[in-house]
């Protein structure tokens, strides 16, 4: 190590600054450039409407039921989808912790949908669950129903799309958290006579719960920002008119950039509120150490 480097380290140490904190500079610049600045810029634009004062865009959004209801519509889609993905990922990831033949192939099959993209997923849903899709053809052939079951261009089309694209993400996260839990804890409980149900609910699940909360938050953010699916396999002017569509229409249909920014800020605020509630519950429900699945 050269003398100038040592001198710099000594000067930083004298001022109470850990030199290793400099490693955070690139990440800090990245976050500021791609998150903090756009967020602040969006707030500034939302406070500069063409008329009506600084808060006119927000008053317009919340006073119009057609715009305001997009919040509840988006939550009604995103919350169940995120919860389903997390709950479905837990038993599958739990069974796939150990080593067994075909594990890599099965993991690949479960993760492949994350690479398909929203448009390809929507096309597949239309071909399979649409009025003339394979699913309805089989039902009609088996005389289960006389008319096609409507599973696309409505709430269910968007919900299924979010499940297909969000489950692999939740599965990988849950699997990583489960891998961080010491298996000797379960083995010790087994030697004391605990069955697998007791071991899971009294040992694994409490250690996994913080990781599940984090996974839910991440999958919720992905689902709450739904846009292509709500248009391609949903009802963008009705039951699946989510808040991102409201922001898009304000920006590129009415050219009301202040209104679009206001909708985007409201969208971000709702996401932060839900995440804060989930993480707050996590801190209340979990009082153990940070090791083993807390993540």
Beta strands, then each sheet from edge to edge (+ up, - down):
end
